[in-house]
Amino acid sequence: MNISPWEIYWVLQLDSIGALFFVGAIVSAFAAAGILFAGALATDRGCYPSAEQDKSWAQLKRLALRALVLTCVLAPCAALTPSTKTAAAMIVLPAVANNKAIQHEAGDLYKLAKDALKNAVTPAKEPH
């Protein structure tokens, strides 16, 4: 399995990409709240005539809805973007686990470790 430099670059950028999604979700959520608050404040104070008020309020609600939809898209993207370590493990571990040479060596290492544990548990016989 060959990994290109471009793939390495994107794997190493995953933490930044996840942070960008998170910041975008936060900003869009605050924008939606701010738009609704400003619109409600403007209509309560009578800044617009009645017909204009209804039209402006409807536009503000659509804009706030778009910001909320953006929040609902970016938040899961932020949560589901793997970290750099996770992505590296997803690439490296299957290559290591499926390697025949490593599997053979792992079996030998397991036998050595098992023998060492047996020797550590069994008391050594002292000469008389």
MDTraj code that builds the backbone (N, CA, C; nanometers):
import mdtraj as md
import numpy as np

residues = "MET ASN ILE SER PRO TRP GLU ILE TYR TRP VAL LEU GLN LEU ASP SER ILE GLY ALA LEU PHE PHE VAL GLY ALA ILE VAL SER ALA PHE ALA ALA ALA GLY ILE LEU PHE ALA GLY ALA LEU ALA THR ASP ARG GLY CYS TYR PRO SER ALA GLU GLN ASP LYS SER TRP ALA GLN LEU LYS ARG LEU ALA LEU ARG ALA LEU VAL LEU THR CYS VAL LEU ALA PRO CYS ALA ALA LEU THR PRO SER THR LYS THR ALA ALA ALA MET ILE VAL LEU PRO ALA VAL ALA ASN ASN LYS ALA ILE GLN HIS GLU ALA GLY ASP LEU TYR LYS LEU ALA LYS ASP ALA LEU LYS ASN ALA VAL THR PRO ALA LYS GLU PRO HIS".split()
xyz = np.array([
    [0.0849, -0.1177, 0.0000],
    [0.0000, 0.0000, 0.0000],
    [0.0894, 0.1239, 0.0000],
    [0.0755, 0.2041, -0.1018],
    [0.1546, 0.3258, -0.1120],
    [0.0707, 0.4451, -0.0693],
    [0.1290, 0.5298, 0.0121],
    [0.0608, 0.6497, 0.0572],
    [0.1294, 0.7683, -0.0092],
    [0.0495, 0.8499, -0.0757],
    [0.1068, 0.9642, -0.1461],
    [0.1324, 1.0797, -0.0478],
    [0.2212, 1.1700, -0.0833],
    [0.2449, 1.2873, 0.0017],
    [0.1173, 1.3699, 0.0217],
    [0.0324, 1.3739, -0.0791],
    [-0.0927, 1.4486, -0.0691],
    [-0.1832, 1.3881, 0.0379],
    [-0.1894, 1.2556, 0.0443],
    [-0.2700, 1.1891, 0.1480],
    [-0.2131, 1.2165, 0.2864],
    [-0.0830, 1.2158, 0.2982],
    [-0.0194, 1.2470, 0.4271],
    [-0.0547, 1.3890, 0.4690],
    [-0.0495, 1.4819, 0.3737],
    [-0.0839, 1.6211, 0.4029],
    [-0.2251, 1.6313, 0.4590],
    [-0.3226, 1.5679, 0.3922],
    [-0.4618, 1.5791, 0.4369],
    [-0.4831, 1.5118, 0.5714],
    [-0.4150, 1.4002, 0.5950],
    [-0.4274, 1.3347, 0.7258],
    [-0.3749, 1.4264, 0.8356],
    [-0.2633, 1.4930, 0.8083],
    [-0.2052, 1.5819, 0.9091],
    [-0.2870, 1.7100, 0.9275],
    [-0.3733, 1.7435, 0.8341],
    [-0.4571, 1.8632, 0.8442],
    [-0.5942, 1.8357, 0.9065],
    [-0.6241, 1.7119, 0.9387],
    [-0.7584, 1.6786, 0.9874],
    [-0.7957, 1.7508, 1.1165],
    [-0.7002, 1.7727, 1.2058],
    [-0.7312, 1.8460, 1.3290],
    [-0.7746, 1.9891, 1.2956],
    [-0.7053, 2.0522, 1.2028],
    [-0.7411, 2.1891, 1.1625],
    [-0.8766, 2.1930, 1.0923],
    [-0.9029, 2.0938, 1.0102],
    [-1.0313, 2.0883, 0.9390],
    [-1.1463, 2.0702, 1.0379],
    [-1.1285, 1.9823, 1.1355],
    [-1.2309, 1.9634, 1.2390],
    [-1.2539, 2.0908, 1.3193],
    [-1.1448, 2.1622, 1.3511],
    [-1.1582, 2.2887, 1.4249],
    [-1.2305, 2.3925, 1.3409],
    [-1.2033, 2.3945, 1.2116],
    [-1.2715, 2.4884, 1.1214],
    [-1.4216, 2.4603, 1.1174],
    [-1.4590, 2.3343, 1.1091],
    [-1.6011, 2.2977, 1.1129],
    [-1.6651, 2.3423, 1.2445],
    [-1.5942, 2.3208, 1.3551],
    [-1.6464, 2.3558, 1.4870],
    [-1.6672, 2.5069, 1.4987],
    [-1.5676, 2.5844, 1.4579],
    [-1.5793, 2.7300, 1.4647],
    [-1.6923, 2.7781, 1.3736],
    [-1.7036, 2.7196, 1.2556],
    [-1.8127, 2.7563, 1.1653],
    [-1.9492, 2.7283, 1.2257],
    [-1.9618, 2.6160, 1.2954],
    [-2.0893, 2.5817, 1.3600],
    [-2.1221, 2.6817, 1.4704],
    [-2.0227, 2.7181, 1.5493],
    [-2.0446, 2.8143, 1.6577],
    [-2.0831, 2.9514, 1.6015],
    [-2.0086, 2.9972, 1.5011],
    [-2.0362, 3.1286, 1.4422],
    [-2.1758, 3.1315, 1.3794],
    [-2.2132, 3.0263, 1.3074],
    [-2.3452, 3.0265, 1.2445],
    [-2.4571, 3.0185, 1.3487],
    [-2.4344, 2.9492, 1.4594],
    [-2.5354, 2.9443, 1.5654],
    [-2.5526, 3.0819, 1.6292],
    [-2.4405, 3.1492, 1.6564],
    [-2.4497, 3.2840, 1.7121],
    [-2.5117, 3.3807, 1.6123],
    [-2.4812, 3.3632, 1.4841],
    [-2.5402, 3.4506, 1.3813],
    [-2.6919, 3.4326, 1.3774],
    [-2.7382, 3.3088, 1.3836],
    [-2.8829, 3.2841, 1.3828],
    [-2.9492, 3.3478, 1.5042],
    [-2.8875, 3.3304, 1.6194],
    [-2.9441, 3.3901, 1.7410],
    [-2.9416, 3.5428, 1.7322],
    [-2.8327, 3.5976, 1.6841],
    [-2.8224, 3.7430, 1.6720],
    [-2.9223, 3.8008, 1.5733],
    [-2.9413, 3.7319, 1.4613],
    [-3.0376, 3.7783, 1.3607],
    [-3.1789, 3.7789, 1.4189],
    [-3.2144, 3.6725, 1.4868],
    [-3.3490, 3.6660, 1.5454],
    [-3.3661, 3.7707, 1.6551],
    [-3.2628, 3.7895, 1.7363],
    [-3.2708, 3.8884, 1.8434],
    [-3.2832, 4.0296, 1.7869],
    [-3.2006, 4.0605, 1.6881],
    [-3.2052, 4.1944, 1.6277],
    [-3.3395, 4.2190, 1.5591],
    [-3.3905, 4.1190, 1.4903],
    [-3.5199, 4.1334, 1.4243],
    [-3.6325, 4.1532, 1.5233],
    [-3.6292, 4.0751, 1.6306],
    [-3.7333, 4.0885, 1.7323],
    [-3.7246, 4.2248, 1.8000],
    [-3.6048, 4.2701, 1.8265],
    [-3.5855, 4.3995, 1.8900],
    [-3.6341, 4.5127, 1.7984],
    [-3.6027, 4.5022, 1.6692],
    [-3.6442, 4.6061, 1.5745],
    [-3.7957, 4.6105, 1.5584],
    [-3.8603, 4.4959, 1.5563],
    [-4.0060, 4.4947, 1.5397],
    [-4.0760, 4.5410, 1.6678],
    [-4.0198, 4.5101, 1.7835],
    [-4.0793, 4.5539, 1.9102],
    [-4.0731, 4.7055, 1.9248],
    [-3.9695, 4.7650, 1.8739],
    [-3.9528, 4.9101, 1.8875],
    [-4.0245, 4.9865, 1.7776],
    [-4.0847, 4.9156, 1.6846],
    [-4.1611, 4.9813, 1.5787],
    [-4.0731, 5.0535, 1.4787],
    [-3.9592, 4.9988, 1.4467],
    [-3.8672, 5.0625, 1.3525],
    [-3.9214, 5.0605, 1.2106],
    [-4.0118, 4.9694, 1.1821],
    [-4.0640, 4.9561, 1.0461],
    [-4.2140, 4.9813, 1.0467],
    [-4.2672, 5.0330, 0.9363],
    [-4.4141, 5.0363, 0.9225],
    [-4.4682, 4.8935, 0.9153],
    [-4.5920, 4.8745, 0.9387],
    [-4.6520, 4.7417, 0.9521],
    [-4.6259, 4.6497, 0.8333],
    [-4.6491, 4.6941, 0.7103],
    [-4.6288, 4.6078, 0.5933],
    [-4.4808, 4.5761, 0.5749],
    [-4.3975, 4.6748, 0.5961],
    [-4.2527, 4.6531, 0.5848],
    [-4.2028, 4.5631, 0.6969],
    [-4.2645, 4.5785, 0.8120],
    [-4.2242, 4.4992, 0.9284],
    [-4.2447, 4.3504, 0.9012],
    [-4.3598, 4.3157, 0.8453],
    [-4.3882, 4.1754, 0.8165],
    [-4.2896, 4.1200, 0.7138],
    [-4.2621, 4.1995, 0.6114],
    [-4.1700, 4.1570, 0.5059],
    [-4.0275, 4.1420, 0.5610],
    [-3.9830, 4.2403, 0.6384],
    [-3.8476, 4.2357, 0.6954],
    [-3.8337, 4.1200, 0.7938],
    [-3.9364, 4.1007, 0.8743],
    [-3.9316, 3.9926, 0.9726],
    [-3.9256, 3.8566, 0.9030],
    [-4.0002, 3.8401, 0.7949],
    [-3.9974, 3.7148, 0.7191],
    [-3.8591, 3.6919, 0.6573],
    [-3.7964, 3.7974, 0.6076],
    [-3.6619, 3.7845, 0.5507],
    [-3.5602, 3.7473, 0.6591],
    [-3.5738, 3.8105, 0.7736],
    [-3.4811, 3.7792, 0.8837],
    [-3.4981, 3.6352, 0.9318],
    [-3.6222, 3.5891, 0.9364],
    [-3.6447, 3.4505, 0.9785],
    [-3.5851, 3.3521, 0.8782],
    [-3.5967, 3.3818, 0.7481],
    [-3.5349, 3.2946, 0.6460],
    [-3.3831, 3.2941, 0.6604],
    [-3.3265, 3.4109, 0.6836],
    [-3.1820, 3.4205, 0.7013],
    [-3.1363, 3.3435, 0.8258],
    [-3.2112, 3.3558, 0.9336],
    [-3.1785, 3.2827, 1.0560],
    [-3.1935, 3.1323, 1.0351],
    [-3.2947, 3.0917, 0.9588],
    [-3.3136, 2.9498, 0.9294],
    [-3.1955, 2.8946, 0.8503],
    [-3.1468, 2.9722, 0.7542],
    [-3.0284, 2.9291, 0.6773],
    [-2.9071, 2.9133, 0.7679],
    [-2.8906, 3.0069, 0.8610],
    [-2.7782, 2.9962, 0.9543],
    [-2.7934, 2.8730, 1.0436],
    [-2.9161, 2.8427, 1.0845],
    [-2.9386, 2.7231, 1.1665],
    [-2.9134, 2.5953, 1.0874],
    [-2.9536, 2.5933, 0.9606],
    [-2.9269, 2.4767, 0.8759],
    [-2.7758, 2.4579, 0.8607],
    [-2.7049, 2.5687, 0.8410],
    [-2.5588, 2.5614, 0.8320],
    [-2.4993, 2.5066, 0.9615],
    [-2.5532, 2.5481, 1.0739],
    [-2.5084, 2.4953, 1.2028],
    [-2.5329, 2.3443, 1.2110],
    [-2.6500, 2.3022, 1.1653],
    [-2.6848, 2.1595, 1.1701],
    [-2.6017, 2.0750, 1.0735],
    [-2.5424, 2.1371, 0.9742],
    [-2.4529, 2.0647, 0.8834],
    [-2.3101, 2.0633, 0.9391],
    [-2.2643, 2.1770, 0.9885],
    [-2.1257, 2.1884, 1.0336],
    [-2.0996, 2.1162, 1.1657],
    [-2.1964, 2.1151, 1.2554],
    [-2.1749, 2.0503, 1.3858],
    [-2.1472, 1.9001, 1.3711],
    [-2.2274, 1.8237, 1.2945],
    [-2.1920, 1.6826, 1.2762],
    [-2.0603, 1.6635, 1.2010],
    [-2.0315, 1.7524, 1.1070],
    [-1.9025, 1.7433, 1.0366],
    [-1.7877, 1.7584, 1.1352],
    [-1.8018, 1.8519, 1.2282],
    [-1.6979, 1.8717, 1.3298],
    [-1.6863, 1.7494, 1.4201],
    [-1.8005, 1.6926, 1.4572],
    [-1.7983, 1.5778, 1.5480],
    [-1.7453, 1.4516, 1.4808],
    [-1.7708, 1.4362, 1.3519],
    [-1.7344, 1.3122, 1.2829],
    [-1.6011, 1.3187, 1.2089],
    [-1.5369, 1.4342, 1.2052],
    [-1.4057, 1.4431, 1.1414],
    [-1.3047, 1.3751, 1.2334],
    [-1.2359, 1.2726, 1.1845],
    [-1.1407, 1.2031, 1.2717],
    [-1.0198, 1.2912, 1.3012],
    [-0.9582, 1.2652, 1.4144],
    [-0.8360, 1.3375, 1.4473],
    [-0.7218, 1.2841, 1.3606],
    [-0.6116, 1.3546, 1.3637],
    [-0.4946, 1.3107, 1.2881],
    [-0.4487, 1.1732, 1.3357],
    [-0.4490, 1.1534, 1.4662],
    [-0.4058, 1.0239, 1.5213],
    [-0.4987, 0.9110, 1.4776],
    [-0.6283, 0.9363, 1.4791],
    [-0.7244, 0.8339, 1.4390],
    [-0.7072, 0.7970, 1.2925],
    [-0.6938, 0.8978, 1.2068],
    [-0.6778, 0.8713, 1.0636],
    [-0.5472, 0.7972, 1.0361],
    [-0.4407, 0.8354, 1.1058],
    [-0.3132, 0.7658, 1.0877],
    [-0.3263, 0.6194, 1.1307],
    [-0.3953, 0.5969, 1.2408],
    [-0.4161, 0.4589, 1.2861],
    [-0.5013, 0.3807, 1.1864],
    [-0.5995, 0.4465, 1.1269],
    [-0.6852, 0.3801, 1.0279],
    [-0.6055, 0.3389, 0.9047],
    [-0.5008, 0.4109, 0.8739],
    [-0.4180, 0.3785, 0.7572],
    [-0.3104, 0.2765, 0.7916],
    [-0.2458, 0.2949, 0.9069],
    [-0.1288, 0.2136, 0.9413],
    [-0.1668, 0.0775, 0.9990],
    [-0.2643, 0.0724, 1.0893],
    [-0.2944, -0.0537, 1.1576],
    [-0.3347, -0.1674, 1.0643],
    [-0.4220, -0.1451, 0.9655],
    [-0.4522, -0.2572, 0.8759],
    [-0.3295, -0.3061, 0.7994],
    [-0.2435, -0.2136, 0.7592],
    [-0.1223, -0.2546, 0.6878],
    [-0.0329, -0.3391, 0.7768],
    [-0.0236, -0.3027, 0.9037],
    [0.0591, -0.3795, 0.9972],
    [-0.0064, -0.5127, 1.0303],
    [-0.1358, -0.5106, 1.0587],
    [-0.2059, -0.6321, 1.0997],
    [-0.2127, -0.7349, 0.9874],
    [-0.2149, -0.6924, 0.8628],
    [-0.2257, -0.7851, 0.7502],
    [-0.0905, -0.8266, 0.6923],
    [0.0176, -0.7814, 0.7513],
    [0.1513, -0.8138, 0.7036],
    [0.1906, -0.9531, 0.7551],
    [0.2217, -1.0453, 0.6633],
    [0.2540, -1.1841, 0.7015],
    [0.3795, -1.1916, 0.7871],
    [0.4820, -1.1136, 0.7547],
    [0.6070, -1.1167, 0.8315],
    [0.5830, -1.0739, 0.9751],
    [0.5026, -0.9691, 0.9929],
    [0.4744, -0.9203, 1.1282],
    [0.3902, -1.0218, 1.2046],
    [0.2970, -1.0857, 1.1374],
    [0.2150, -1.1872, 1.2037],
    [0.3016, -1.3044, 1.2510],
    [0.3978, -1.3451, 1.1692],
    [0.4877, -1.4544, 1.2078],
    [0.5721, -1.4147, 1.3284],
    [0.6284, -1.2947, 1.3231],
    [0.7114, -1.2463, 1.4338],
    [0.6276, -1.2303, 1.5605],
    [0.5036, -1.1855, 1.5462],
    [0.4181, -1.1678, 1.6624],
    [0.3907, -1.3019, 1.7302],
    [0.3738, -1.4055, 1.6498],
    [0.3534, -1.5390, 1.7074],
    [0.4756, -1.5837, 1.7868],
    [0.5946, -1.5607, 1.7323],
    [0.7175, -1.5961, 1.8047],
    [0.7312, -1.5138, 1.9322],
    [0.7009, -1.3849, 1.9239],
    [0.7096, -1.2987, 2.0425],
    [0.6093, -1.3423, 2.1490],
    [0.4911, -1.3847, 2.1056],
    [0.3906, -1.4314, 2.2012],
    [0.4411, -1.5554, 2.2748],
    [0.5028, -1.6478, 2.2016],
    [0.5567, -1.7690, 2.2653],
    [0.6663, -1.7345, 2.3646],
    [0.7543, -1.6423, 2.3259],
    [0.8616, -1.6003, 2.4173],
    [0.8054, -1.5358, 2.5436],
    [0.7055, -1.4494, 2.5276],
    [0.6445, -1.3838, 2.6430],
    [0.5753, -1.4843, 2.7328],
    [0.5083, -1.5821, 2.6726],
    [0.4392, -1.6849, 2.7503],
    [0.5389, -1.7691, 2.8300],
    [0.6492, -1.8062, 2.7653],
    [0.7530, -1.8825, 2.8355],
    [0.8137, -1.8013, 2.9492],
    [0.8365, -1.6714, 2.9257],
    [0.8937, -1.5858, 3.0291],
    [0.7994, -1.5747, 3.1484],
    [0.6690, -1.5663, 3.1223],
    [0.5720, -1.5605, 3.2320],
    [0.5678, -1.6915, 3.3100],
    [0.5760, -1.8029, 3.2403],
    [0.5777, -1.9327, 3.3089],
    [0.6995, -1.9424, 3.3996],
    [0.8136, -1.9000, 3.3475],
    [0.9371, -1.9047, 3.4270],
    [0.9300, -1.8089, 3.5453],
    [0.8627, -1.6970, 3.5311],
    [0.8526, -1.6008, 3.6400],
    [0.7590, -1.6503, 3.7490],
    [0.6571, -1.7269, 3.7116],
    [0.5587, -1.7737, 3.8083],
    [0.6078, -1.8982, 3.8817],
    [0.6720, -1.9883, 3.8098],
    [0.7198, -2.1127, 3.8724],
    [0.8445, -2.0818, 3.9548],
    [0.8424, -2.1261, 4.0797],
    [0.9613, -2.1006, 4.1609],
    [1.0816, -2.1812, 4.1067],
    [1.1950, -2.1176, 4.1103],
    [1.3169, -2.1855, 4.0647],
    [1.3585, -2.2880, 4.1674],
    [1.4012, -2.4043, 4.1187],
    [1.4458, -2.5113, 4.2097],
    [1.5890, -2.4793, 4.2549],
    [1.6031, -2.4834, 4.3868],
    [1.7364, -2.4556, 4.4399],
    [1.8124, -2.5866, 4.4547],
    [1.9398, -2.5838, 4.4201],
    [2.0193, -2.7071, 4.4365],
    [2.0406, -2.7358, 4.5856],
    [2.0407, -2.8642, 4.6221],
    [2.0588, -2.9034, 4.7637],
    [2.1993, -2.9184, 4.7993],
])
top = md.Topology()
chain = top.add_chain()
for i, resn in enumerate(residues, 1):
    res = top.add_residue(resn, chain, resSeq=i)
    for name in ("N", "CA", "C"):
        top.add_atom(name, md.element.get_by_symbol(name[0]), res)
traj = md.Trajectory(xyz[None], top)
